[in-house]
Every structure is written in structure tokens, then in C-alpha cells.
Amino acid sequence: MKKVFLTLAAVALVTTACGQGESTPKAAPASEAAATPETTVKQDAKPVELQFYFPVAVGGPITKLIDQLAADFHKENPTITVKPVYGGSYQDTMTKVVTSVQGGTSPDLAVLLSTDLYSLLSMNAIEDLTPRFNKEYFNGFYDAFMGNTKSGETVWSVPFQRSTIVLYYNKDLFKKAGLNPDKAPANWTEMREAASKLTVKDGAGKTSQWGIEIPSTGYQYWMLQALSLQTGTNIVSNDGKNVYFNKPEVQEALQYYTDLGRKDKVMPEGTLEWATVPSDFISGKTAMMYHTTGNLTKVKTDAKFDFGVSFLPANKKYGSPTGGGNLYVFKSIPEDRKKAAVKFIEFLTQPQRVAQWSIDTGYVGTTKAAYETDLLKNYVKDFPQAAVARDQLQYADSELSTFQNGQVTKLFNDNIQAALLGNMSPKEALDKSQQQADDILKTFRK
């Protein structure tokens, strides 16, 4: 119980029971799931109602899309009703889930950050999905997205609204600055040079247009993790028990992140809000931005200029952590609701539906089969920017996810921001982060 309370406290700071022993039939690959007899919930079965918590972390009509998915599922499965519950941000949704689990009123399933895995395991809150699906089903997802679904060989969640960080750039402003609009910066040196040419000052010497914006609230750990991967290292072990915050590669990455604003003067100093960076890009306030591909559809809809999307520039190599949310089923609910929840997950992960979700939102299609549909093939043909995040997956690695993930992420975010604001050197920020994280994680290494 102590761990539960600690987890709740951690979630708040971030502003980041059991199966009944019945048989657990395996589901088929996503492309065949709808026709799999073992997983069919009989039409004459008693009605089941599922409570489905979900967050919204990107622009666009996500709540309307989720409501439509629930309605479409009910048409195909009249005995199952899915009740979507909008939880706010990822952090708000996780807080509500923790409160519900503590109160014995767990939702049936939820979209939560893939990185919430170890926090949910500490609470004994989620269902082991390994025996619920065939191995071929999981093999249909991109490997990079499966990393944060597992602890060891046990699969605890299914990829849903997944992303990587990509570089968005304004081609019109590239032309105006004398840059090739068809060639995005490929490495850190080219990024610095392009950002310098794209930074414009008005007659009074005030910057009227920035070269680059990289968010520094909410997900600054994610941005630094990308820069660290590009420099040659990840910042976390794959068992959630160790972090590598003060490795030399991470220090080089944080130095680059801080220098863009404080030394090179091509990015605003101070706080850059996660949610306002896309608005700055769409309004022309910044010529380039690092942001989730989950905002691709919003940028496509709202930008009144020609824009490009590319891999994040490399240092020693390309790299981006994966991100976004997975589908979790909760352990304390009755078996008939677990089976219905699994069926809903199958519905959501069929190729055609994954393709449409990617088009509607900008999230990366999570399965290879989705990109083989005519729907997504034609979309990518007309809008090739939609394939960039998928192609970048070959260089992607798992996102930061540890036990007591809320606490660890918060302390890391706070120290990164202190460095970006000039209140701490990159080395001081990373050494402090490593010490604080080690103090939290040592309990889980025994």
C-alpha cells in the first residue's frame, strides 16, 4: 500500500487485484483478429459495459474520434458498450486511474503513457496480456514500439497512439533565407548553421523570428533523450532499475540543448511550453521545431505554408526515443470484461483502423500491416511527410521508463530546466539527477 501512495504522490508531482483463473484464449494477428472464433464474444452473451479512460496530448478532435471508435465497435459488437472517459493530459489521466485503483473502482482499460508501465506494475494494477494474444499478433507491431510494452518477456500493454520526435521545418522561410527547402539539416552542425540564418531580428534589434524551438516543459527529458541517443547512448536500462543521466554523451547532449538558446541565440531562452511550440511554428514565429509526430495532422491542417518533416538531425548517428500511449487492461475487473476489453483492443489494432487513426491524428501507424493498406499507401503517396516517423523507427529506442517513473521523470525535468535557464551547469544538473534517481531506484535493485 505504501508503494501505491508513493506512486500517487509521484504522479501528482509530475503534472506527469486479480484474474479469476478462467481460461484466457489467445487472439490472432491484428489482420485476422475480427474473424477469430476463440475471441468472439457471443452475441447472445449478457451485455458488458467497459469504462475506457483516455488522454489528449496533441491537437485535433481526439475526443470525437475516440467516441466514434467506441460507437463503431458497438455496432459490430452490440453486447459490448464502450464508455470513453476523457481524463485530461496523460498525467491527469494517470492520476485519475491511480485514484480509481486505490478506491477499488478501477477502469476496465485505459490509454496511458507507455512509460507508466513500472508504476502500474508496482501497484499490481494491470493484466498480463502475454497469454491473451498470439505471438504473431505482437510480431505485427514495429519492434521499437514493443520496447516499452514489456518487462522481460511479459507483455503488459499494446501500442496505440505512438510517436517519435521529428523535425518540422518551414520551406517558405528556408527559401527566404537562401536555404534549400528540400533539404533539412542532417546533423547538429547543419542545424546550428540553418538556425542562425533563419533567426531574424527587427529594426530595434528584437528577434522577430527564431531559427528553432525545442520544448522545455513537460517532456524536456524526452527531448534530451533524443539528443543523447544521437550522441550514442540511451539514458535508461531495459528493466527500469537504472538510469545513465550523467554519462559524457548525455552531458554533450544537454550542452548542445542549452547552447542553442544561451550561446547560439537561435532559440528563445527560458521556458518553451510544450503546447505552444506548435502554435509558434504554425504562426511563423519559429522556422523549425522538434515535436511529436502526433501533431502532424494539426500542422498539416493549420499551416498556411509549405512545410517539410525530417529525421531529427544526427550528432554521431540518428536517434529518437519512441513516445505516446499504450492500451492497458486492468487486473481487478471481472473476466467477461477482460475478454471484452481484449476484443476492443483487437478492433482498434486492425490494419485499416490503425491506418485511419494515423491519418486522422498524425500518430505513427503502429503495425506494418497498416502501411500495406491502400488507405495508408495512398495517403503517404500524396503526403510523404506521413512516412518520416515510421522510417525513423529504425533509429529509435525505448523511452525513459523506470520504477517510480513519476518521481524520476520530475527530478530529471526540473534539473534539465535549471540548466536551460542557466541556474545550473549541464554537468551539475546531470550529476544531481543521477544521485537523486539512484536514491529512488536502489530499493528496486535488491
KERO-930748 format. One record per residue (C-alpha): residue number from 1; residue in three letters; x, y, z. Coordinates in nm, 2 decimals. Layout:
BEGIN
ATOM, resi, resn, u, v, w
ATOM, NUM, ALA, X, Y, Z
...
//
This chain:
BEGIN
ATOM, resi, resn, u, v, w
ATOM, 1, MET, 0.00, 0.00, 0.00
ATOM, 2, LYS, 0.29, 0.23, 0.07
ATOM, 3, LYS, 0.41, 0.19, -0.28
ATOM, 4, VAL, 0.06, 0.28, -0.41
ATOM, 5, PHE, 0.06, 0.61, -0.21
ATOM, 6, LEU, 0.41, 0.68, -0.33
ATOM, 7, THR, 0.31, 0.63, -0.68
ATOM, 8, LEU, 0.01, 0.86, -0.65
ATOM, 9, ALA, 0.23, 1.13, -0.50
ATOM, 10, ALA, 0.47, 1.09, -0.78
ATOM, 11, VAL, 0.20, 1.13, -1.04
ATOM, 12, ALA, 0.07, 1.44, -0.88
ATOM, 13, LEU, 0.42, 1.59, -0.87
ATOM, 14, VAL, 0.48, 1.53, -1.24
ATOM, 15, THR, 0.20, 1.72, -1.38
ATOM, 16, THR, 0.34, 1.39, -1.53
ATOM, 17, ALA, -0.65, -0.75, -0.78
ATOM, 18, CYS, -0.67, -1.05, -0.99
ATOM, 19, GLY, -0.80, -1.26, -1.28
ATOM, 20, GLN, -1.04, -1.51, -1.17
ATOM, 21, GLY, -0.84, -1.80, -1.30
ATOM, 22, GLU, -1.06, -1.86, -1.61
ATOM, 23, SER, -0.93, -1.96, -1.94
ATOM, 24, THR, -0.75, -1.69, -2.14
ATOM, 25, PRO, -0.79, -1.75, -2.51
ATOM, 26, LYS, -0.53, -1.62, -2.74
ATOM, 27, ALA, -0.61, -1.36, -3.00
ATOM, 28, ALA, -0.49, -1.38, -3.36
ATOM, 29, PRO, -0.27, -1.14, -3.56
ATOM, 30, ALA, -0.43, -0.79, -3.59
ATOM, 31, SER, -0.51, -0.85, -3.95
ATOM, 32, GLU, -0.72, -1.16, -3.86
ATOM, 33, ALA, -0.85, -1.07, -3.52
ATOM, 34, ALA, -1.21, -0.99, -3.62
ATOM, 35, ALA, -1.26, -1.34, -3.76
ATOM, 36, THR, -1.10, -1.54, -3.47
ATOM, 37, PRO, -1.36, -1.77, -3.32
ATOM, 38, GLU, -1.19, -1.81, -2.98
ATOM, 39, THR, -1.21, -1.44, -2.91
ATOM, 40, THR, -1.56, -1.38, -3.03
ATOM, 41, VAL, -1.79, -1.26, -2.76
ATOM, 42, LYS, -2.12, -1.44, -2.82
ATOM, 43, GLN, -2.39, -1.21, -2.95
ATOM, 44, ASP, -2.64, -1.37, -2.70
ATOM, 45, ALA, -2.40, -1.31, -2.41
ATOM, 46, LYS, -2.51, -1.07, -2.14
ATOM, 47, PRO, -2.44, -0.70, -2.21
ATOM, 48, VAL, -2.10, -0.58, -2.10
ATOM, 49, GLU, -2.01, -0.21, -2.04
ATOM, 50, LEU, -1.64, -0.10, -2.05
ATOM, 51, GLN, -1.51, 0.21, -1.89
ATOM, 52, PHE, -1.23, 0.34, -2.11
ATOM, 53, TYR, -1.00, 0.62, -1.99
ATOM, 54, PHE, -0.81, 0.82, -2.24
ATOM, 55, PRO, -0.60, 1.14, -2.25
ATOM, 56, VAL, -0.55, 1.40, -2.51
ATOM, 57, ALA, -0.19, 1.52, -2.56
ATOM, 58, VAL, -0.20, 1.66, -2.92
ATOM, 59, GLY, -0.41, 1.89, -3.13
ATOM, 60, GLY, -0.71, 1.78, -3.32
ATOM, 61, PRO, -1.06, 1.64, -3.25
ATOM, 62, ILE, -0.93, 1.34, -3.05
ATOM, 63, THR, -1.23, 1.30, -2.82
ATOM, 64, LYS, -1.47, 1.30, -3.12
ATOM, 65, LEU, -1.25, 1.03, -3.29
ATOM, 66, ILE, -1.25, 0.82, -2.97
ATOM, 67, ASP, -1.63, 0.85, -2.94
ATOM, 68, GLN, -1.67, 0.74, -3.30
ATOM, 69, LEU, -1.44, 0.44, -3.25
ATOM, 70, ALA, -1.65, 0.33, -2.95
ATOM, 71, ALA, -1.97, 0.37, -3.15
ATOM, 72, ASP, -1.84, 0.18, -3.44
ATOM, 73, PHE, -1.72, -0.10, -3.21
ATOM, 74, HIS, -2.07, -0.12, -3.05
ATOM, 75, LYS, -2.23, -0.16, -3.40
ATOM, 76, GLU, -2.01, -0.47, -3.46
ATOM, 77, ASN, -2.05, -0.59, -3.11
ATOM, 78, PRO, -2.40, -0.50, -2.98
ATOM, 79, THR, -2.35, -0.67, -2.64
ATOM, 80, ILE, -2.05, -0.46, -2.56
ATOM, 81, THR, -2.07, -0.09, -2.49
ATOM, 82, VAL, -1.75, 0.12, -2.45
ATOM, 83, LYS, -1.79, 0.43, -2.24
ATOM, 84, PRO, -1.50, 0.67, -2.32
ATOM, 85, VAL, -1.39, 0.88, -2.03
ATOM, 86, TYR, -1.17, 1.18, -2.12
ATOM, 87, GLY, -0.90, 1.21, -1.84
ATOM, 88, GLY, -0.72, 1.53, -1.94
ATOM, 89, SER, -0.35, 1.52, -2.00
ATOM, 90, TYR, -0.16, 1.19, -1.97
ATOM, 91, GLN, -0.06, 1.29, -1.62
ATOM, 92, ASP, -0.41, 1.39, -1.52
ATOM, 93, THR, -0.54, 1.06, -1.67
ATOM, 94, MET, -0.28, 0.86, -1.48
ATOM, 95, THR, -0.37, 1.04, -1.15
ATOM, 96, LYS, -0.74, 0.95, -1.21
ATOM, 97, VAL, -0.65, 0.59, -1.28
ATOM, 98, VAL, -0.44, 0.56, -0.97
ATOM, 99, THR, -0.72, 0.71, -0.76
ATOM, 100, SER, -0.97, 0.47, -0.91
ATOM, 101, VAL, -0.75, 0.17, -0.85
ATOM, 102, GLN, -0.69, 0.28, -0.49
ATOM, 103, GLY, -1.07, 0.32, -0.44
ATOM, 104, GLY, -1.15, -0.02, -0.58
ATOM, 105, THR, -1.32, 0.12, -0.89
ATOM, 106, SER, -1.06, 0.05, -1.15
ATOM, 107, PRO, -1.14, 0.14, -1.51
ATOM, 108, ASP, -1.16, -0.16, -1.75
ATOM, 109, LEU, -0.90, -0.03, -1.98
ATOM, 110, ALA, -0.71, 0.29, -2.05
ATOM, 111, VAL, -0.47, 0.47, -2.27
ATOM, 112, LEU, -0.17, 0.57, -2.06
ATOM, 113, LEU, 0.19, 0.65, -2.13
ATOM, 114, SER, 0.39, 0.35, -2.23
ATOM, 115, THR, 0.63, 0.47, -1.97
ATOM, 116, ASP, 0.38, 0.43, -1.69
ATOM, 117, LEU, 0.44, 0.05, -1.70
ATOM, 118, TYR, 0.66, 0.01, -1.39
ATOM, 119, SER, 0.44, 0.25, -1.18
ATOM, 120, LEU, 0.13, 0.03, -1.28
ATOM, 121, LEU, 0.33, -0.29, -1.20
ATOM, 122, SER, 0.42, -0.15, -0.86
ATOM, 123, MET, 0.05, -0.12, -0.79
ATOM, 124, ASN, -0.03, -0.47, -0.92
ATOM, 125, ALA, -0.29, -0.29, -1.12
ATOM, 126, ILE, -0.27, -0.43, -1.48
ATOM, 127, GLU, -0.34, -0.76, -1.65
ATOM, 128, ASP, -0.06, -0.96, -1.81
ATOM, 129, LEU, -0.15, -0.96, -2.18
ATOM, 130, THR, 0.10, -1.22, -2.29
ATOM, 131, PRO, -0.15, -1.51, -2.28
ATOM, 132, ARG, -0.43, -1.30, -2.43
ATOM, 133, PHE, -0.27, -1.27, -2.77
ATOM, 134, ASN, -0.08, -1.49, -3.01
ATOM, 135, LYS, 0.29, -1.42, -3.06
ATOM, 136, GLU, 0.21, -1.34, -3.42
ATOM, 137, TYR, -0.02, -1.06, -3.31
ATOM, 138, PHE, 0.26, -0.89, -3.12
ATOM, 139, ASN, 0.51, -0.95, -3.41
ATOM, 140, GLY, 0.28, -0.74, -3.62
ATOM, 141, PHE, 0.39, -0.42, -3.43
ATOM, 142, TYR, 0.71, -0.24, -3.50
ATOM, 143, ASP, 0.98, -0.36, -3.27
ATOM, 144, ALA, 1.06, 0.00, -3.15
ATOM, 145, PHE, 0.70, 0.03, -3.02
ATOM, 146, MET, 0.71, -0.31, -2.83
ATOM, 147, GLY, 1.01, -0.20, -2.62
ATOM, 148, ASN, 0.80, -0.01, -2.36
ATOM, 149, THR, 0.52, -0.27, -2.36
ATOM, 150, LYS, 0.74, -0.53, -2.19
ATOM, 151, SER, 0.91, -0.62, -1.87
ATOM, 152, GLY, 1.13, -0.91, -1.95
ATOM, 153, GLU, 0.93, -1.13, -2.19
ATOM, 154, THR, 0.60, -1.04, -2.03
ATOM, 155, VAL, 0.38, -0.80, -2.24
ATOM, 156, TRP, 0.17, -0.57, -2.03
ATOM, 157, SER, 0.02, -0.33, -2.29
ATOM, 158, VAL, -0.05, -0.29, -2.66
ATOM, 159, PRO, 0.09, 0.00, -2.87
ATOM, 160, PHE, -0.19, 0.25, -2.97
ATOM, 161, GLN, -0.11, 0.62, -3.01
ATOM, 162, ARG, 0.26, 0.61, -3.06
ATOM, 163, SER, 0.50, 0.86, -3.18
ATOM, 164, THR, 0.86, 0.97, -3.22
ATOM, 165, ILE, 1.00, 1.32, -3.23
ATOM, 166, VAL, 1.06, 1.47, -3.57
ATOM, 167, LEU, 1.19, 1.79, -3.72
ATOM, 168, TYR, 0.93, 2.02, -3.87
ATOM, 169, TYR, 1.06, 2.30, -4.10
ATOM, 170, ASN, 0.90, 2.59, -4.29
ATOM, 171, LYS, 1.00, 2.56, -4.65
ATOM, 172, ASP, 0.89, 2.91, -4.74
ATOM, 173, LEU, 1.12, 3.05, -4.47
ATOM, 174, PHE, 1.40, 2.83, -4.59
ATOM, 175, LYS, 1.37, 2.98, -4.94
ATOM, 176, LYS, 1.36, 3.33, -4.79
ATOM, 177, ALA, 1.68, 3.26, -4.60
ATOM, 178, GLY, 1.86, 3.12, -4.91
ATOM, 179, LEU, 1.84, 2.76, -4.78
ATOM, 180, ASN, 1.74, 2.46, -4.99
ATOM, 181, PRO, 1.38, 2.40, -4.90
ATOM, 182, ASP, 1.41, 2.03, -5.00
ATOM, 183, LYS, 1.70, 1.96, -4.76
ATOM, 184, ALA, 1.65, 1.97, -4.39
ATOM, 185, PRO, 1.96, 1.99, -4.16
ATOM, 186, ALA, 2.10, 1.64, -4.14
ATOM, 187, ASN, 2.33, 1.69, -3.84
ATOM, 188, TRP, 2.40, 1.92, -3.55
ATOM, 189, THR, 2.64, 2.14, -3.74
ATOM, 190, GLU, 2.40, 2.20, -4.02
ATOM, 191, MET, 2.12, 2.26, -3.77
ATOM, 192, ARG, 2.32, 2.54, -3.60
ATOM, 193, GLU, 2.41, 2.70, -3.94
ATOM, 194, ALA, 2.05, 2.68, -4.07
ATOM, 195, ALA, 1.90, 2.81, -3.74
ATOM, 196, SER, 2.14, 3.10, -3.74
ATOM, 197, LYS, 2.03, 3.20, -4.10
ATOM, 198, LEU, 1.67, 3.16, -4.00
ATOM, 199, THR, 1.68, 3.38, -3.69
ATOM, 200, VAL, 1.56, 3.73, -3.78
ATOM, 201, LYS, 1.58, 4.05, -3.59
ATOM, 202, ASP, 1.36, 4.36, -3.64
ATOM, 203, GLY, 1.48, 4.72, -3.68
ATOM, 204, ALA, 1.50, 4.75, -3.30
ATOM, 205, GLY, 1.73, 4.45, -3.26
ATOM, 206, LYS, 1.45, 4.23, -3.12
ATOM, 207, THR, 1.42, 3.88, -3.25
ATOM, 208, SER, 1.11, 3.85, -3.47
ATOM, 209, GLN, 1.16, 3.50, -3.60
ATOM, 210, TRP, 1.35, 3.22, -3.43
ATOM, 211, GLY, 1.55, 2.95, -3.61
ATOM, 212, ILE, 1.45, 2.66, -3.39
ATOM, 213, GLU, 1.23, 2.58, -3.09
ATOM, 214, ILE, 1.27, 2.27, -2.88
ATOM, 215, PRO, 1.01, 2.25, -2.59
ATOM, 216, SER, 1.13, 2.27, -2.24
ATOM, 217, THR, 0.83, 2.19, -2.03
ATOM, 218, GLY, 0.66, 1.86, -1.96
ATOM, 219, TYR, 0.87, 1.65, -2.19
ATOM, 220, GLN, 1.22, 1.81, -2.18
ATOM, 221, TYR, 1.35, 1.46, -2.07
ATOM, 222, TRP, 1.22, 1.32, -2.40
ATOM, 223, MET, 1.40, 1.59, -2.60
ATOM, 224, LEU, 1.73, 1.54, -2.41
ATOM, 225, GLN, 1.69, 1.16, -2.45
ATOM, 226, ALA, 1.67, 1.21, -2.83
ATOM, 227, LEU, 1.99, 1.42, -2.83
ATOM, 228, SER, 2.16, 1.16, -2.61
ATOM, 229, LEU, 2.06, 0.88, -2.85
ATOM, 230, GLN, 2.21, 1.08, -3.13
ATOM, 231, THR, 2.53, 1.11, -2.93
ATOM, 232, GLY, 2.55, 0.74, -2.88
ATOM, 233, THR, 2.37, 0.64, -2.56
ATOM, 234, ASN, 2.03, 0.57, -2.41
ATOM, 235, ILE, 1.96, 0.70, -2.06
ATOM, 236, VAL, 1.78, 0.40, -1.91
ATOM, 237, SER, 1.82, 0.03, -1.87
ATOM, 238, ASN, 1.55, -0.20, -2.01
ATOM, 239, ASP, 1.44, -0.33, -1.67
ATOM, 240, GLY, 1.35, 0.02, -1.53
ATOM, 241, LYS, 1.60, -0.01, -1.24
ATOM, 242, ASN, 1.90, 0.20, -1.37
ATOM, 243, VAL, 1.94, 0.54, -1.54
ATOM, 244, TYR, 2.25, 0.68, -1.70
ATOM, 245, PHE, 2.19, 1.05, -1.66
ATOM, 246, ASN, 2.55, 1.17, -1.61
ATOM, 247, LYS, 2.72, 0.98, -1.89
ATOM, 248, PRO, 2.95, 1.20, -2.10
ATOM, 249, GLU, 2.72, 1.16, -2.40
ATOM, 250, VAL, 2.42, 1.30, -2.21
ATOM, 251, GLN, 2.63, 1.59, -2.09
ATOM, 252, GLU, 2.73, 1.67, -2.45
ATOM, 253, ALA, 2.36, 1.65, -2.54
ATOM, 254, LEU, 2.25, 1.88, -2.27
ATOM, 255, GLN, 2.53, 2.13, -2.35
ATOM, 256, TYR, 2.40, 2.14, -2.71
ATOM, 257, TYR, 2.04, 2.19, -2.59
ATOM, 258, THR, 2.14, 2.48, -2.37
ATOM, 259, ASP, 2.38, 2.63, -2.62
ATOM, 260, LEU, 2.11, 2.68, -2.88
ATOM, 261, GLY, 1.94, 2.93, -2.66
ATOM, 262, ARG, 2.20, 3.07, -2.43
ATOM, 263, LYS, 2.51, 3.08, -2.66
ATOM, 264, ASP, 2.40, 3.05, -3.02
ATOM, 265, LYS, 2.09, 3.27, -2.97
ATOM, 266, VAL, 1.89, 3.08, -3.23
ATOM, 267, MET, 1.63, 2.95, -2.99
ATOM, 268, PRO, 1.44, 3.15, -2.72
ATOM, 269, GLU, 1.60, 3.14, -2.37
ATOM, 270, GLY, 1.38, 3.04, -2.08
ATOM, 271, THR, 1.07, 2.83, -2.08
ATOM, 272, LEU, 0.93, 2.70, -2.40
ATOM, 273, GLU, 0.59, 2.55, -2.34
ATOM, 274, TRP, 0.52, 2.21, -2.49
ATOM, 275, ALA, 0.17, 2.31, -2.61
ATOM, 276, THR, 0.27, 2.65, -2.76
ATOM, 277, VAL, 0.57, 2.54, -2.97
ATOM, 278, PRO, 0.34, 2.40, -3.25
ATOM, 279, SER, 0.15, 2.73, -3.24
ATOM, 280, ASP, 0.47, 2.92, -3.28
ATOM, 281, PHE, 0.56, 2.71, -3.58
ATOM, 282, ILE, 0.22, 2.74, -3.74
ATOM, 283, SER, 0.23, 3.12, -3.69
ATOM, 284, GLY, 0.58, 3.16, -3.83
ATOM, 285, LYS, 0.74, 3.26, -3.50
ATOM, 286, THR, 0.99, 2.98, -3.54
ATOM, 287, ALA, 1.11, 2.83, -3.87
ATOM, 288, MET, 1.18, 2.49, -3.72
ATOM, 289, MET, 1.06, 2.29, -3.43
ATOM, 290, TYR, 1.13, 1.95, -3.26
ATOM, 291, HIS, 0.79, 1.80, -3.17
ATOM, 292, THR, 0.59, 1.48, -3.17
ATOM, 293, THR, 0.47, 1.34, -3.49
ATOM, 294, GLY, 0.13, 1.32, -3.31
ATOM, 295, ASN, 0.09, 1.69, -3.41
ATOM, 296, LEU, 0.15, 1.62, -3.78
ATOM, 297, THR, -0.22, 1.63, -3.88
ATOM, 298, LYS, -0.27, 1.96, -3.68
ATOM, 299, VAL, 0.02, 2.12, -3.86
ATOM, 300, LYS, -0.10, 1.99, -4.20
ATOM, 301, THR, -0.44, 2.14, -4.13
ATOM, 302, ASP, -0.34, 2.47, -3.98
ATOM, 303, ALA, -0.01, 2.57, -4.15
ATOM, 304, LYS, -0.07, 2.82, -4.44
ATOM, 305, PHE, 0.28, 2.75, -4.58
ATOM, 306, ASP, 0.47, 2.46, -4.74
ATOM, 307, PHE, 0.64, 2.26, -4.47
ATOM, 308, GLY, 0.87, 1.96, -4.45
ATOM, 309, VAL, 0.93, 1.69, -4.20
ATOM, 310, SER, 1.25, 1.51, -4.15
ATOM, 311, PHE, 1.45, 1.28, -3.92
ATOM, 312, LEU, 1.60, 1.47, -3.62
ATOM, 313, PRO, 1.95, 1.58, -3.71
ATOM, 314, ALA, 2.23, 1.34, -3.62
ATOM, 315, ASN, 2.53, 1.40, -3.39
ATOM, 316, LYS, 2.71, 1.07, -3.42
ATOM, 317, LYS, 2.40, 0.90, -3.56
ATOM, 318, TYR, 2.03, 0.95, -3.60
ATOM, 319, GLY, 1.81, 0.88, -3.30
ATOM, 320, SER, 1.48, 0.95, -3.12
ATOM, 321, PRO, 1.30, 0.78, -2.83
ATOM, 322, THR, 0.96, 0.64, -2.90
ATOM, 323, GLY, 0.67, 0.81, -2.72
ATOM, 324, GLY, 0.30, 0.81, -2.67
ATOM, 325, GLY, 0.04, 0.59, -2.52
ATOM, 326, ASN, -0.04, 0.22, -2.50
ATOM, 327, LEU, -0.36, 0.03, -2.41
ATOM, 328, TYR, -0.37, -0.13, -2.07
ATOM, 329, VAL, -0.63, -0.38, -1.93
ATOM, 330, PHE, -0.69, -0.37, -1.55
ATOM, 331, LYS, -0.64, -0.67, -1.33
ATOM, 332, SER, -0.92, -0.64, -1.08
ATOM, 333, ILE, -1.21, -0.64, -1.33
ATOM, 334, PRO, -1.43, -0.95, -1.40
ATOM, 335, GLU, -1.32, -1.20, -1.67
ATOM, 336, ASP, -1.61, -1.12, -1.90
ATOM, 337, ARG, -1.49, -0.75, -1.91
ATOM, 338, LYS, -1.13, -0.86, -1.96
ATOM, 339, LYS, -1.24, -1.06, -2.27
ATOM, 340, ALA, -1.45, -0.76, -2.40
ATOM, 341, ALA, -1.15, -0.53, -2.34
ATOM, 342, VAL, -0.92, -0.76, -2.54
ATOM, 343, LYS, -1.18, -0.77, -2.82
ATOM, 344, PHE, -1.19, -0.39, -2.82
ATOM, 345, ILE, -0.81, -0.38, -2.84
ATOM, 346, GLU, -0.82, -0.62, -3.14
ATOM, 347, PHE, -1.08, -0.39, -3.30
ATOM, 348, LEU, -0.86, -0.08, -3.25
ATOM, 349, THR, -0.55, -0.25, -3.39
ATOM, 350, GLN, -0.69, -0.39, -3.71
ATOM, 351, PRO, -0.48, -0.26, -4.01
ATOM, 352, GLN, -0.75, -0.05, -4.17
ATOM, 353, ARG, -0.83, 0.11, -3.83
ATOM, 354, VAL, -0.47, 0.18, -3.74
ATOM, 355, ALA, -0.42, 0.34, -4.08
ATOM, 356, GLN, -0.72, 0.57, -4.03
ATOM, 357, TRP, -0.61, 0.66, -3.68
ATOM, 358, SER, -0.27, 0.76, -3.81
ATOM, 359, ILE, -0.42, 0.97, -4.09
ATOM, 360, ASP, -0.67, 1.14, -3.85
ATOM, 361, THR, -0.42, 1.22, -3.58
ATOM, 362, GLY, -0.06, 1.21, -3.72
ATOM, 363, TYR, 0.05, 0.93, -3.48
ATOM, 364, VAL, 0.26, 0.67, -3.64
ATOM, 365, GLY, 0.08, 0.36, -3.77
ATOM, 366, THR, 0.19, 0.10, -3.51
ATOM, 367, THR, 0.17, -0.21, -3.73
ATOM, 368, LYS, 0.35, -0.30, -4.05
ATOM, 369, ALA, 0.02, -0.42, -4.20
ATOM, 370, ALA, -0.13, -0.07, -4.16
ATOM, 371, TYR, 0.12, 0.06, -4.41
ATOM, 372, GLU, 0.02, -0.22, -4.66
ATOM, 373, THR, -0.34, -0.09, -4.67
ATOM, 374, ASP, -0.44, 0.11, -4.98
ATOM, 375, LEU, -0.57, 0.37, -4.74
ATOM, 376, LEU, -0.23, 0.45, -4.59
ATOM, 377, LYS, -0.04, 0.38, -4.91
ATOM, 378, ASN, -0.24, 0.64, -5.10
ATOM, 379, TYR, -0.21, 0.89, -4.80
ATOM, 380, VAL, 0.17, 0.85, -4.79
ATOM, 381, LYS, 0.19, 0.89, -5.17
ATOM, 382, ASP, 0.01, 1.22, -5.16
ATOM, 383, PHE, 0.16, 1.33, -4.82
ATOM, 384, PRO, 0.51, 1.17, -4.79
ATOM, 385, GLN, 0.57, 1.36, -4.46
ATOM, 386, ALA, 0.35, 1.09, -4.30
ATOM, 387, ALA, 0.61, 0.83, -4.36
ATOM, 388, VAL, 0.91, 1.01, -4.19
ATOM, 389, ALA, 0.84, 0.90, -3.84
ATOM, 390, ARG, 0.78, 0.54, -3.95
ATOM, 391, ASP, 1.11, 0.54, -4.14
ATOM, 392, GLN, 1.29, 0.69, -3.84
ATOM, 393, LEU, 1.18, 0.40, -3.62
ATOM, 394, GLN, 1.49, 0.20, -3.74
ATOM, 395, TYR, 1.70, 0.45, -3.53
ATOM, 396, ALA, 1.45, 0.47, -3.23
ATOM, 397, ASP, 1.49, 0.33, -2.88
ATOM, 398, SER, 1.27, 0.29, -2.58
ATOM, 399, GLU, 1.15, 0.60, -2.39
ATOM, 400, LEU, 1.27, 0.67, -2.03
ATOM, 401, SER, 1.06, 0.44, -1.81
ATOM, 402, THR, 1.16, 0.34, -1.45
ATOM, 403, PHE, 1.01, 0.23, -1.13
ATOM, 404, GLN, 0.87, 0.54, -0.95
ATOM, 405, ASN, 0.87, 0.69, -1.30
ATOM, 406, GLY, 0.68, 1.00, -1.20
ATOM, 407, GLN, 0.94, 1.09, -0.94
ATOM, 408, VAL, 1.23, 1.01, -1.16
ATOM, 409, THR, 1.10, 1.20, -1.46
ATOM, 410, LYS, 1.01, 1.50, -1.25
ATOM, 411, LEU, 1.35, 1.54, -1.09
ATOM, 412, PHE, 1.52, 1.49, -1.43
ATOM, 413, ASN, 1.28, 1.75, -1.59
ATOM, 414, ASP, 1.35, 2.00, -1.31
ATOM, 415, ASN, 1.72, 1.97, -1.34
ATOM, 416, ILE, 1.72, 1.99, -1.72
ATOM, 417, GLN, 1.52, 2.30, -1.70
ATOM, 418, ALA, 1.75, 2.45, -1.44
ATOM, 419, ALA, 2.04, 2.40, -1.69
ATOM, 420, LEU, 1.83, 2.55, -1.98
ATOM, 421, LEU, 1.76, 2.86, -1.76
ATOM, 422, GLY, 2.13, 2.89, -1.67
ATOM, 423, ASN, 2.07, 2.82, -1.30
ATOM, 424, MET, 2.29, 2.51, -1.31
ATOM, 425, SER, 2.56, 2.38, -1.54
ATOM, 426, PRO, 2.48, 2.08, -1.76
ATOM, 427, LYS, 2.72, 1.87, -1.55
ATOM, 428, GLU, 2.58, 1.98, -1.22
ATOM, 429, ALA, 2.22, 1.92, -1.34
ATOM, 430, LEU, 2.31, 1.57, -1.46
ATOM, 431, ASP, 2.52, 1.47, -1.16
ATOM, 432, LYS, 2.24, 1.58, -0.93
ATOM, 433, SER, 1.98, 1.39, -1.14
ATOM, 434, GLN, 2.18, 1.07, -1.13
ATOM, 435, GLN, 2.23, 1.09, -0.75
ATOM, 436, GLN, 1.86, 1.16, -0.69
ATOM, 437, ALA, 1.74, 0.89, -0.92
ATOM, 438, ASP, 1.98, 0.64, -0.77
ATOM, 439, ASP, 1.84, 0.72, -0.42
ATOM, 440, ILE, 1.49, 0.63, -0.55
ATOM, 441, LEU, 1.58, 0.32, -0.76
ATOM, 442, LYS, 1.82, 0.15, -0.52
ATOM, 443, THR, 1.52, -0.01, -0.35
ATOM, 444, PHE, 1.42, -0.18, -0.67
ATOM, 445, ARG, 1.77, -0.32, -0.74
ATOM, 446, LYS, 1.76, -0.57, -0.44
//
